[in-house]
Amino acid sequence: MRGKFRRSFEVHELESNGNIYYVSDPKQLLVNHSNGLDQKGYDKAFDACVVGVIDSKGGYGPIGKYENKITVSELCL
């Protein structure tokens, strides 16, 4: 899945095709990639391509605002 990944305080989300997914990144792949970007501070945003499993039961994230979640297993080019 390709989209725009955004990371900030209590936010890890991927916007793709009009949907916003809460991102579970157990291997820290996106976090490690974002640390290498030339962006200051903790708030980061970049285009990403991920492979993972989508869950859609709702209530994801710190306050349960996300209806969908993707658990990332690898990054793609």
N, CA, C and O atoms as a Maestro MAE file, in Angstrom:
{
 s_m_m2io_version
 :::
 2.0.0
}

f_m_ct {
 s_m_title
 :::
 protein
 m_atom[308] {
  # First column is atom index #
  i_m_mmod_type
  r_m_x_coord
  r_m_y_coord
  r_m_z_coord
  i_m_residue_number
  s_m_chain_name
  s_m_pdb_residue_name
  s_m_pdb_atom_name
  i_m_atomic_number
  :::
  1 25 0.853 -1.160 0.000 1 A "MET " " N  " 7
  2 3 0.000 0.000 0.000 1 A "MET " " CA " 6
  3 2 0.906 1.233 0.000 1 A "MET " " C  " 6
  4 15 1.877 1.314 0.753 1 A "MET " " O  " 8
  5 25 0.565 2.179 -0.858 2 A "ARG " " N  " 7
  6 3 1.300 3.442 -0.921 2 A "ARG " " CA " 6
  7 2 0.462 4.541 -0.296 2 A "ARG " " C  " 6
  8 15 -0.761 4.561 -0.431 2 A "ARG " " O  " 8
  9 25 1.136 5.459 0.395 3 A "GLY " " N  " 7
  10 3 0.423 6.565 0.999 3 A "GLY " " CA " 6
  11 2 1.364 7.530 1.677 3 A "GLY " " C  " 6
  12 15 2.582 7.454 1.513 3 A "GLY " " O  " 8
  13 25 0.789 8.434 2.437 4 A "LYS " " N  " 7
  14 3 1.536 9.444 3.171 4 A "LYS " " CA " 6
  15 2 1.544 9.045 4.642 4 A "LYS " " C  " 6
  16 15 0.496 9.003 5.288 4 A "LYS " " O  " 8
  17 25 2.736 8.750 5.169 5 A "PHE " " N  " 7
  18 3 2.885 8.385 6.573 5 A "PHE " " CA " 6
  19 2 3.147 9.638 7.384 5 A "PHE " " C  " 6
  20 15 3.917 10.506 6.974 5 A "PHE " " O  " 8
  21 25 2.506 9.727 8.531 6 A "ARG " " N  " 7
  22 3 2.712 10.862 9.424 6 A "ARG " " CA " 6
  23 2 2.935 10.337 10.828 6 A "ARG " " C  " 6
  24 15 2.209 9.475 11.322 6 A "ARG " " O  " 8
  25 25 3.972 10.890 11.455 7 A "ARG " " N  " 7
  26 3 4.321 10.521 12.825 7 A "ARG " " CA " 6
  27 2 4.466 11.792 13.642 7 A "ARG " " C  " 6
  28 15 5.202 12.703 13.262 7 A "ARG " " O  " 8
  29 25 3.777 11.849 14.741 8 A "SER " " N  " 7
  30 3 3.957 12.928 15.713 8 A "SER " " CA " 6
  31 2 3.571 12.372 17.077 8 A "SER " " C  " 6
  32 15 3.390 11.163 17.216 8 A "SER " " O  " 8
  33 25 3.446 13.210 18.065 9 A "PHE " " N  " 7
  34 3 3.129 12.743 19.404 9 A "PHE " " CA " 6
  35 2 1.790 12.007 19.396 9 A "PHE " " C  " 6
  36 15 0.762 12.595 19.060 9 A "PHE " " O  " 8
  37 25 1.796 10.745 19.757 10 A "GLU " " N  " 7
  38 3 0.621 9.865 19.804 10 A "GLU " " CA " 6
  39 2 -0.064 9.665 18.455 10 A "GLU " " C  " 6
  40 15 -1.212 9.221 18.418 10 A "GLU " " O  " 8
  41 25 0.602 9.977 17.354 11 A "VAL " " N  " 7
  42 3 0.026 9.790 16.023 11 A "VAL " " CA " 6
  43 2 1.001 8.988 15.168 11 A "VAL " " C  " 6
  44 15 2.158 9.371 14.991 11 A "VAL " " O  " 8
  45 25 0.517 7.881 14.647 12 A "HIS " " N  " 7
  46 3 1.217 7.091 13.626 12 A "HIS " " CA " 6
  47 2 0.135 6.711 12.636 12 A "HIS " " C  " 6
  48 15 -0.625 5.774 12.879 12 A "HIS " " O  " 8
  49 25 0.053 7.432 11.511 13 A "GLU " " N  " 7
  50 3 -1.032 7.169 10.574 13 A "GLU " " CA " 6
  51 2 -0.534 7.164 9.147 13 A "GLU " " C  " 6
  52 15 0.475 7.784 8.810 13 A "GLU " " O  " 8
  53 25 -1.274 6.445 8.316 14 A "LEU " " N  " 7
  54 3 -0.988 6.354 6.890 14 A "LEU " " CA " 6
  55 2 -2.263 6.708 6.145 14 A "LEU " " C  " 6
  56 15 -3.306 6.084 6.343 14 A "LEU " " O  " 8
  57 25 -2.168 7.719 5.282 15 A "GLU " " N  " 7
  58 3 -3.309 8.091 4.451 15 A "GLU " " CA " 6
  59 2 -3.084 7.525 3.059 15 A "GLU " " C  " 6
  60 15 -2.063 7.787 2.423 15 A "GLU " " O  " 8
  61 25 -4.056 6.743 2.596 16 A "SER " " N  " 7
  62 3 -3.942 6.096 1.299 16 A "SER " " CA " 6
  63 2 -5.324 5.994 0.658 16 A "SER " " C  " 6
  64 15 -6.255 5.474 1.272 16 A "SER " " O  " 8
  65 25 -5.458 6.482 -0.562 17 A "ASN " " N  " 7
  66 3 -6.714 6.390 -1.315 17 A "ASN " " CA " 6
  67 2 -7.922 6.897 -0.526 17 A "ASN " " C  " 6
  68 15 -8.992 6.289 -0.566 17 A "ASN " " O  " 8
  69 25 -7.752 8.001 0.183 18 A "GLY " " N  " 7
  70 3 -8.855 8.598 0.916 18 A "GLY " " CA " 6
  71 2 -9.154 7.975 2.271 18 A "GLY " " C  " 6
  72 15 -10.053 8.432 2.976 18 A "GLY " " O  " 8
  73 25 -8.414 6.939 2.643 19 A "ASN " " N  " 7
  74 3 -8.587 6.297 3.950 19 A "ASN " " CA " 6
  75 2 -7.391 6.619 4.841 19 A "ASN " " C  " 6
  76 15 -6.265 6.759 4.364 19 A "ASN " " O  " 8
  77 25 -7.654 6.732 6.140 20 A "ILE " " N  " 7
  78 3 -6.581 6.961 7.102 20 A "ILE " " CA " 6
  79 2 -6.508 5.748 8.015 20 A "ILE " " C  " 6
  80 15 -7.500 5.349 8.625 20 A "ILE " " O  " 8
  81 25 -5.318 5.171 8.098 21 A "TYR " " N  " 7
  82 3 -5.075 3.964 8.875 21 A "TYR " " CA " 6
  83 2 -4.190 4.272 10.074 21 A "TYR " " C  " 6
  84 15 -3.207 5.002 9.956 21 A "TYR " " O  " 8
  85 25 -4.538 3.720 11.213 22 A "TYR " " N  " 7
  86 3 -3.618 3.732 12.341 22 A "TYR " " CA " 6
  87 2 -2.510 2.743 11.997 22 A "TYR " " C  " 6
  88 15 -2.788 1.643 11.518 22 A "TYR " " O  " 8
  89 25 -1.264 3.121 12.235 23 A "VAL " " N  " 7
  90 3 -0.136 2.275 11.873 23 A "VAL " " CA " 6
  91 2 0.448 1.591 13.103 23 A "VAL " " C  " 6
  92 15 0.868 2.242 14.059 23 A "VAL " " O  " 8
  93 25 0.461 0.273 13.053 24 A "SER " " N  " 7
  94 3 1.191 -0.528 14.022 24 A "SER " " CA " 6
  95 2 2.474 -0.971 13.327 24 A "SER " " C  " 6
  96 15 2.431 -1.611 12.276 24 A "SER " " O  " 8
  97 25 3.597 -0.631 13.910 25 A "ASP " " N  " 7
  98 3 4.899 -0.870 13.279 25 A "ASP " " CA " 6
  99 2 5.801 -1.617 14.270 25 A "ASP " " C  " 6
  100 15 6.768 -1.053 14.783 25 A "ASP " " O  " 8
  101 25 5.473 -2.905 14.538 26 A "PRO " " N  " 7
  102 3 6.204 -3.632 15.584 26 A "PRO " " CA " 6
  103 2 7.709 -3.756 15.343 26 A "PRO " " C  " 6
  104 15 8.475 -3.865 16.300 26 A "PRO " " O  " 8
  105 25 8.138 -3.742 14.094 27 A "LYS " " N  " 7
  106 3 9.576 -3.829 13.788 27 A "LYS " " CA " 6
  107 2 10.230 -2.447 13.714 27 A "LYS " " C  " 6
  108 15 11.431 -2.345 13.464 27 A "LYS " " O  " 8
  109 25 9.444 -1.379 13.929 28 A "GLN " " N  " 7
  110 3 9.938 0.010 13.898 28 A "GLN " " CA " 6
  111 2 10.544 0.391 12.537 28 A "GLN " " C  " 6
  112 15 11.456 1.216 12.475 28 A "GLN " " O  " 8
  113 25 10.041 -0.204 11.455 29 A "LEU " " N  " 7
  114 3 10.571 0.064 10.117 29 A "LEU " " CA " 6
  115 2 10.347 1.514 9.688 29 A "LEU " " C  " 6
  116 15 11.272 2.173 9.213 29 A "LEU " " O  " 8
  117 25 9.127 2.009 9.853 30 A "LEU " " N  " 7
  118 3 8.835 3.389 9.459 30 A "LEU " " CA " 6
  119 2 9.508 4.395 10.387 30 A "LEU " " C  " 6
  120 15 9.995 5.432 9.937 30 A "LEU " " O  " 8
  121 25 9.533 4.092 11.656 31 A "VAL " " N  " 7
  122 3 10.187 4.993 12.612 31 A "VAL " " CA " 6
  123 2 11.675 5.103 12.297 31 A "VAL " " C  " 6
  124 15 12.221 6.206 12.274 31 A "VAL " " O  " 8
  125 25 12.330 3.980 12.056 32 A "ASN " " N  " 7
  126 3 13.753 4.006 11.716 32 A "ASN " " CA " 6
  127 2 14.002 4.758 10.423 32 A "ASN " " C  " 6
  128 15 14.973 5.507 10.317 32 A "ASN " " O  " 8
  129 25 13.130 4.565 9.434 33 A "HIS " " N  " 7
  130 3 13.270 5.297 8.173 33 A "HIS " " CA " 6
  131 2 13.097 6.798 8.408 33 A "HIS " " C  " 6
  132 15 13.853 7.599 7.858 33 A "HIS " " O  " 8
  133 25 12.125 7.181 9.205 34 A "SER " " N  " 7
  134 3 11.857 8.606 9.436 34 A "SER " " CA " 6
  135 2 12.990 9.280 10.204 34 A "SER " " C  " 6
  136 15 13.204 10.483 10.055 34 A "SER " " O  " 8
  137 25 13.711 8.531 11.015 35 A "ASN " " N  " 7
  138 3 14.839 9.105 11.745 35 A "ASN " " CA " 6
  139 2 15.960 9.532 10.812 35 A "ASN " " C  " 6
  140 15 16.748 10.412 11.158 35 A "ASN " " O  " 8
  141 25 16.045 8.921 9.629 36 A "GLY " " N  " 7
  142 3 17.075 9.262 8.657 36 A "GLY " " CA " 6
  143 2 16.716 10.430 7.756 36 A "GLY " " C  " 6
  144 15 17.539 10.846 6.941 36 A "GLY " " O  " 8
  145 25 15.514 10.967 7.880 37 A "LEU " " N  " 7
  146 3 15.086 12.081 7.046 37 A "LEU " " CA " 6
  147 2 15.637 13.390 7.578 37 A "LEU " " C  " 6
  148 15 15.937 13.521 8.765 37 A "LEU " " O  " 8
  149 25 15.765 14.355 6.683 38 A "ASP " " N  " 7
  150 3 16.240 15.681 7.074 38 A "ASP " " CA " 6
  151 2 15.055 16.543 7.505 38 A "ASP " " C  " 6
  152 15 14.794 17.596 6.922 38 A "ASP " " O  " 8
  153 25 14.339 16.083 8.537 39 A "GLN " " N  " 7
  154 3 13.214 16.825 9.100 39 A "GLN " " CA " 6
  155 2 13.489 17.006 10.583 39 A "GLN " " C  " 6
  156 15 13.824 16.049 11.281 39 A "GLN " " O  " 8
  157 25 13.349 18.222 11.055 40 A "LYS " " N  " 7
  158 3 13.635 18.522 12.458 40 A "LYS " " CA " 6
  159 2 12.440 18.179 13.341 40 A "LYS " " C  " 6
  160 15 11.296 18.224 12.891 40 A "LYS " " O  " 8
  161 25 12.708 17.840 14.588 41 A "GLY " " N  " 7
  162 3 11.656 17.564 15.550 41 A "GLY " " CA " 6
  163 2 11.097 16.157 15.428 41 A "GLY " " C  " 6
  164 15 11.539 15.365 14.596 41 A "GLY " " O  " 8
  165 25 10.124 15.866 16.267 42 A "TYR " " N  " 7
  166 3 9.526 14.539 16.292 42 A "TYR " " CA " 6
  167 2 8.460 14.360 15.216 42 A "TYR " " C  " 6
  168 15 8.231 13.239 14.761 42 A "TYR " " O  " 8
  169 25 7.803 15.443 14.800 43 A "ASP " " N  " 7
  170 3 6.754 15.388 13.787 43 A "ASP " " CA " 6
  171 2 7.391 15.160 12.422 43 A "ASP " " C  " 6
  172 15 8.174 15.985 11.952 43 A "ASP " " O  " 8
  173 25 7.057 14.041 11.788 44 A "LYS " " N  " 7
  174 3 7.623 13.674 10.481 44 A "LYS " " CA " 6
  175 2 6.490 13.271 9.544 44 A "LYS " " C  " 6
  176 15 5.478 12.718 9.975 44 A "LYS " " O  " 8
  177 25 6.672 13.556 8.266 45 A "ALA " " N  " 7
  178 3 5.705 13.141 7.245 45 A "ALA " " CA " 6
  179 2 6.473 12.827 5.964 45 A "ALA " " C  " 6
  180 15 7.358 13.580 5.558 45 A "ALA " " O  " 8
  181 25 6.123 11.708 5.332 46 A "PHE " " N  " 7
  182 3 6.787 11.328 4.089 46 A "PHE " " CA " 6
  183 2 5.952 10.293 3.342 46 A "PHE " " C  " 6
  184 15 5.108 9.619 3.932 46 A "PHE " " O  " 8
  185 25 6.198 10.174 2.035 47 A "ASP " " N  " 7
  186 3 5.544 9.154 1.226 47 A "ASP " " CA " 6
  187 2 6.142 7.798 1.593 47 A "ASP " " C  " 6
  188 15 7.354 7.665 1.768 47 A "ASP " " O  " 8
  189 25 5.282 6.806 1.703 48 A "ALA " " N  " 7
  190 3 5.740 5.477 2.103 48 A "ALA " " CA " 6
  191 2 5.015 4.402 1.305 48 A "ALA " " C  " 6
  192 15 3.908 4.603 0.805 48 A "ALA " " O  " 8
  193 25 5.668 3.273 1.204 49 A "CYS " " N  " 7
  194 3 5.067 2.077 0.621 49 A "CYS " " CA " 6
  195 2 5.296 0.959 1.623 49 A "CYS " " C  " 6
  196 15 6.433 0.646 1.975 49 A "CYS " " O  " 8
  197 25 4.198 0.361 2.080 50 A "VAL " " N  " 7
  198 3 4.298 -0.667 3.118 50 A "VAL " " CA " 6
  199 2 3.562 -1.933 2.705 50 A "VAL " " C  " 6
  200 15 2.632 -1.899 1.899 50 A "VAL " " O  " 8
  201 25 3.992 -3.032 3.268 51 A "VAL " " N  " 7
  202 3 3.311 -4.315 3.141 51 A "VAL " " CA " 6
  203 2 2.860 -4.677 4.553 51 A "VAL " " C  " 6
  204 15 3.634 -4.582 5.505 51 A "VAL " " O  " 8
  205 25 1.603 -5.091 4.677 52 A "GLY " " N  " 7
  206 3 1.122 -5.426 6.000 52 A "GLY " " CA " 6
  207 2 -0.277 -6.005 5.981 52 A "GLY " " C  " 6
  208 15 -0.830 -6.310 4.924 52 A "GLY " " O  " 8
  209 25 -0.834 -6.149 7.168 53 A "VAL " " N  " 7
  210 3 -2.171 -6.709 7.356 53 A "VAL " " CA " 6
  211 2 -3.100 -5.598 7.812 53 A "VAL " " C  " 6
  212 15 -2.776 -4.840 8.726 53 A "VAL " " O  " 8
  213 25 -4.271 -5.506 7.162 54 A "ILE " " N  " 7
  214 3 -5.255 -4.482 7.504 54 A "ILE " " CA " 6
  215 2 -6.349 -5.087 8.366 54 A "ILE " " C  " 6
  216 15 -6.913 -6.133 8.043 54 A "ILE " " O  " 8
  217 25 -6.636 -4.410 9.466 55 A "ASP " " N  " 7
  218 3 -7.761 -4.759 10.337 55 A "ASP " " CA " 6
  219 2 -8.750 -3.604 10.268 55 A "ASP " " C  " 6
  220 15 -8.346 -2.448 10.144 55 A "ASP " " O  " 8
  221 25 -10.052 -3.911 10.347 56 A "SER " " N  " 7
  222 3 -11.048 -2.846 10.183 56 A "SER " " CA " 6
  223 2 -12.173 -2.896 11.209 56 A "SER " " C  " 6
  224 15 -13.303 -2.520 10.895 56 A "SER " " O  " 8
  225 25 -11.894 -3.344 12.408 57 A "LYS " " N  " 7
  226 3 -12.962 -3.410 13.400 57 A "LYS " " CA " 6
  227 2 -13.176 -2.081 14.125 57 A "LYS " " C  " 6
  228 15 -14.197 -1.906 14.791 57 A "LYS " " O  " 8
  229 25 -12.233 -1.140 14.008 58 A "GLY " " N  " 7
  230 3 -12.406 0.194 14.582 58 A "GLY " " CA " 6
  231 2 -11.880 0.341 15.990 58 A "GLY " " C  " 6
  232 15 -11.595 -0.638 16.679 58 A "GLY " " O  " 8
  233 25 -11.757 1.600 16.400 59 A "GLY " " N  " 7
  234 3 -11.318 1.913 17.749 59 A "GLY " " CA " 6
  235 2 -9.817 1.854 17.959 59 A "GLY " " C  " 6
  236 15 -9.364 1.558 19.064 59 A "GLY " " O  " 8
  237 25 -9.035 2.130 16.921 60 A "TYR " " N  " 7
  238 3 -7.575 2.052 17.024 60 A "TYR " " CA " 6
  239 2 -6.984 3.403 17.394 60 A "TYR " " C  " 6
  240 15 -7.611 4.447 17.213 60 A "TYR " " O  " 8
  241 25 -5.770 3.361 17.913 61 A "GLY " " N  " 7
  242 3 -5.060 4.573 18.287 61 A "GLY " " CA " 6
  243 2 -5.286 4.945 19.735 61 A "GLY " " C  " 6
  244 15 -6.099 4.327 20.423 61 A "GLY " " O  " 8
  245 25 -4.561 5.964 20.205 62 A "PRO " " N  " 7
  246 3 -4.613 6.343 21.620 62 A "PRO " " CA " 6
  247 2 -6.014 6.687 22.121 62 A "PRO " " C  " 6
  248 15 -6.340 6.385 23.269 62 A "PRO " " O  " 8
  249 25 -6.850 7.311 21.293 63 A "ILE " " N  " 7
  250 3 -8.206 7.655 21.739 63 A "ILE " " CA " 6
  251 2 -9.274 6.933 20.918 63 A "ILE " " C  " 6
  252 15 -10.448 7.302 20.953 63 A "ILE " " O  " 8
  253 25 -8.864 5.910 20.186 64 A "GLY " " N  " 7
  254 3 -9.806 5.089 19.434 64 A "GLY " " CA " 6
  255 2 -10.446 5.761 18.245 64 A "GLY " " C  " 6
  256 15 -11.547 5.378 17.848 64 A "GLY " " O  " 8
  257 25 -9.788 6.760 17.655 65 A "LYS " " N  " 7
  258 3 -10.408 7.516 16.567 65 A "LYS " " CA " 6
  259 2 -10.278 6.870 15.184 65 A "LYS " " C  " 6
  260 15 -10.962 7.281 14.246 65 A "LYS " " O  " 8
  261 25 -9.410 5.865 15.050 66 A "TYR " " N  " 7
  262 3 -9.184 5.259 13.739 66 A "TYR " " CA " 6
  263 2 -10.075 4.044 13.534 66 A "TYR " " C  " 6
  264 15 -10.175 3.186 14.411 66 A "TYR " " O  " 8
  265 25 -10.721 3.973 12.380 67 A "GLU " " N  " 7
  266 3 -11.575 2.839 12.040 67 A "GLU " " CA " 6
  267 2 -10.786 1.664 11.460 67 A "GLU " " C  " 6
  268 15 -11.251 0.525 11.500 67 A "GLU " " O  " 8
  269 25 -9.592 1.937 10.922 68 A "ASN " " N  " 7
  270 3 -8.772 0.910 10.285 68 A "ASN " " CA " 6
  271 2 -7.357 0.948 10.837 68 A "ASN " " C  " 6
  272 15 -6.864 1.994 11.261 68 A "ASN " " O  " 8
  273 25 -6.717 -0.210 10.825 69 A "LYS " " N  " 7
  274 3 -5.333 -0.316 11.282 69 A "LYS " " CA " 6
  275 2 -4.560 -1.152 10.281 69 A "LYS " " C  " 6
  276 15 -5.078 -2.127 9.735 69 A "LYS " " O  " 8
  277 25 -3.305 -0.760 10.043 70 A "ILE " " N  " 7
  278 3 -2.417 -1.595 9.253 70 A "ILE " " CA " 6
  279 2 -1.213 -1.940 10.122 70 A "ILE " " C  " 6
  280 15 -0.583 -1.066 10.716 70 A "ILE " " O  " 8
  281 25 -0.908 -3.235 10.181 71 A "THR " " N  " 7
  282 3 0.281 -3.706 10.897 71 A "THR " " CA " 6
  283 2 1.349 -3.951 9.849 71 A "THR " " C  " 6
  284 15 1.222 -4.854 9.021 71 A "THR " " O  " 8
  285 25 2.388 -3.156 9.884 72 A "VAL " " N  " 7
  286 3 3.433 -3.161 8.863 72 A "VAL " " CA " 6
  287 2 4.395 -4.315 9.106 72 A "VAL " " C  " 6
  288 15 4.873 -4.520 10.222 72 A "VAL " " O  " 8
  289 25 4.676 -5.072 8.029 73 A "SER " " N  " 7
  290 3 5.633 -6.174 8.126 73 A "SER " " CA " 6
  291 2 6.907 -5.910 7.326 73 A "SER " " C  " 6
  292 15 7.957 -6.484 7.612 73 A "SER " " O  " 8
  293 25 6.807 -5.036 6.321 74 A "GLU " " N  " 7
  294 3 7.982 -4.661 5.541 74 A "GLU " " CA " 6
  295 2 7.711 -3.386 4.755 74 A "GLU " " C  " 6
  296 15 6.558 -3.012 4.536 74 A "GLU " " O  " 8
  297 25 8.785 -2.722 4.333 75 A "LEU " " N  " 7
  298 3 8.691 -1.554 3.459 75 A "LEU " " CA " 6
  299 2 8.941 -2.006 2.030 75 A "LEU " " C  " 6
  300 15 9.718 -2.932 1.796 75 A "LEU " " O  " 8
  301 25 8.300 -1.368 1.090 76 A "CYS " " N  " 7
  302 3 8.533 -1.674 -0.318 76 A "CYS " " CA " 6
  303 2 9.051 -0.410 -1.010 76 A "CYS " " C  " 6
  304 15 8.971 0.688 -0.459 76 A "CYS " " O  " 8
  305 25 9.575 -0.580 -2.209 77 A "LEU " " N  " 7
  306 3 10.147 0.564 -2.931 77 A "LEU " " CA " 6
  307 2 9.105 1.306 -3.716 77 A "LEU " " C  " 6
  308 15 9.419 2.294 -4.379 77 A "LEU " " O  " 8
  :::
 }
 m_bond[307] {
  # First column is bond index #
  i_m_from
  i_m_to
  i_m_order
  :::
  1 1 2 1
  2 2 3 1
  3 3 4 2
  4 3 5 1
  5 5 6 1
  6 6 7 1
  7 7 8 2
  8 7 9 1
  9 9 10 1
  10 10 11 1
  11 11 12 2
  12 11 13 1
  13 13 14 1
  14 14 15 1
  15 15 16 2
  16 15 17 1
  17 17 18 1
  18 18 19 1
  19 19 20 2
  20 19 21 1
  21 21 22 1
  22 22 23 1
  23 23 24 2
  24 23 25 1
  25 25 26 1
  26 26 27 1
  27 27 28 2
  28 27 29 1
  29 29 30 1
  30 30 31 1
  31 31 32 2
  32 31 33 1
  33 33 34 1
  34 34 35 1
  35 35 36 2
  36 35 37 1
  37 37 38 1
  38 38 39 1
  39 39 40 2
  40 39 41 1
  41 41 42 1
  42 42 43 1
  43 43 44 2
  44 43 45 1
  45 45 46 1
  46 46 47 1
  47 47 48 2
  48 47 49 1
  49 49 50 1
  50 50 51 1
  51 51 52 2
  52 51 53 1
  53 53 54 1
  54 54 55 1
  55 55 56 2
  56 55 57 1
  57 57 58 1
  58 58 59 1
  59 59 60 2
  60 59 61 1
  61 61 62 1
  62 62 63 1
  63 63 64 2
  64 63 65 1
  65 65 66 1
  66 66 67 1
  67 67 68 2
  68 67 69 1
  69 69 70 1
  70 70 71 1
  71 71 72 2
  72 71 73 1
  73 73 74 1
  74 74 75 1
  75 75 76 2
  76 75 77 1
  77 77 78 1
  78 78 79 1
  79 79 80 2
  80 79 81 1
  81 81 82 1
  82 82 83 1
  83 83 84 2
  84 83 85 1
  85 85 86 1
  86 86 87 1
  87 87 88 2
  88 87 89 1
  89 89 90 1
  90 90 91 1
  91 91 92 2
  92 91 93 1
  93 93 94 1
  94 94 95 1
  95 95 96 2
  96 95 97 1
  97 97 98 1
  98 98 99 1
  99 99 100 2
  100 99 101 1
  101 101 102 1
  102 102 103 1
  103 103 104 2
  104 103 105 1
  105 105 106 1
  106 106 107 1
  107 107 108 2
  108 107 109 1
  109 109 110 1
  110 110 111 1
  111 111 112 2
  112 111 113 1
  113 113 114 1
  114 114 115 1
  115 115 116 2
  116 115 117 1
  117 117 118 1
  118 118 119 1
  119 119 120 2
  120 119 121 1
  121 121 122 1
  122 122 123 1
  123 123 124 2
  124 123 125 1
  125 125 126 1
  126 126 127 1
  127 127 128 2
  128 127 129 1
  129 129 130 1
  130 130 131 1
  131 131 132 2
  132 131 133 1
  133 133 134 1
  134 134 135 1
  135 135 136 2
  136 135 137 1
  137 137 138 1
  138 138 139 1
  139 139 140 2
  140 139 141 1
  141 141 142 1
  142 142 143 1
  143 143 144 2
  144 143 145 1
  145 145 146 1
  146 146 147 1
  147 147 148 2
  148 147 149 1
  149 149 150 1
  150 150 151 1
  151 151 152 2
  152 151 153 1
  153 153 154 1
  154 154 155 1
  155 155 156 2
  156 155 157 1
  157 157 158 1
  158 158 159 1
  159 159 160 2
  160 159 161 1
  161 161 162 1
  162 162 163 1
  163 163 164 2
  164 163 165 1
  165 165 166 1
  166 166 167 1
  167 167 168 2
  168 167 169 1
  169 169 170 1
  170 170 171 1
  171 171 172 2
  172 171 173 1
  173 173 174 1
  174 174 175 1
  175 175 176 2
  176 175 177 1
  177 177 178 1
  178 178 179 1
  179 179 180 2
  180 179 181 1
  181 181 182 1
  182 182 183 1
  183 183 184 2
  184 183 185 1
  185 185 186 1
  186 186 187 1
  187 187 188 2
  188 187 189 1
  189 189 190 1
  190 190 191 1
  191 191 192 2
  192 191 193 1
  193 193 194 1
  194 194 195 1
  195 195 196 2
  196 195 197 1
  197 197 198 1
  198 198 199 1
  199 199 200 2
  200 199 201 1
  201 201 202 1
  202 202 203 1
  203 203 204 2
  204 203 205 1
  205 205 206 1
  206 206 207 1
  207 207 208 2
  208 207 209 1
  209 209 210 1
  210 210 211 1
  211 211 212 2
  212 211 213 1
  213 213 214 1
  214 214 215 1
  215 215 216 2
  216 215 217 1
  217 217 218 1
  218 218 219 1
  219 219 220 2
  220 219 221 1
  221 221 222 1
  222 222 223 1
  223 223 224 2
  224 223 225 1
  225 225 226 1
  226 226 227 1
  227 227 228 2
  228 227 229 1
  229 229 230 1
  230 230 231 1
  231 231 232 2
  232 231 233 1
  233 233 234 1
  234 234 235 1
  235 235 236 2
  236 235 237 1
  237 237 238 1
  238 238 239 1
  239 239 240 2
  240 239 241 1
  241 241 242 1
  242 242 243 1
  243 243 244 2
  244 243 245 1
  245 245 246 1
  246 246 247 1
  247 247 248 2
  248 247 249 1
  249 249 250 1
  250 250 251 1
  251 251 252 2
  252 251 253 1
  253 253 254 1
  254 254 255 1
  255 255 256 2
  256 255 257 1
  257 257 258 1
  258 258 259 1
  259 259 260 2
  260 259 261 1
  261 261 262 1
  262 262 263 1
  263 263 264 2
  264 263 265 1
  265 265 266 1
  266 266 267 1
  267 267 268 2
  268 267 269 1
  269 269 270 1
  270 270 271 1
  271 271 272 2
  272 271 273 1
  273 273 274 1
  274 274 275 1
  275 275 276 2
  276 275 277 1
  277 277 278 1
  278 278 279 1
  279 279 280 2
  280 279 281 1
  281 281 282 1
  282 282 283 1
  283 283 284 2
  284 283 285 1
  285 285 286 1
  286 286 287 1
  287 287 288 2
  288 287 289 1
  289 289 290 1
  290 290 291 1
  291 291 292 2
  292 291 293 1
  293 293 294 1
  294 294 295 1
  295 295 296 2
  296 295 297 1
  297 297 298 1
  298 298 299 1
  299 299 300 2
  300 299 301 1
  301 301 302 1
  302 302 303 1
  303 303 304 2
  304 303 305 1
  305 305 306 1
  306 306 307 1
  307 307 308 2
  :::
 }
}
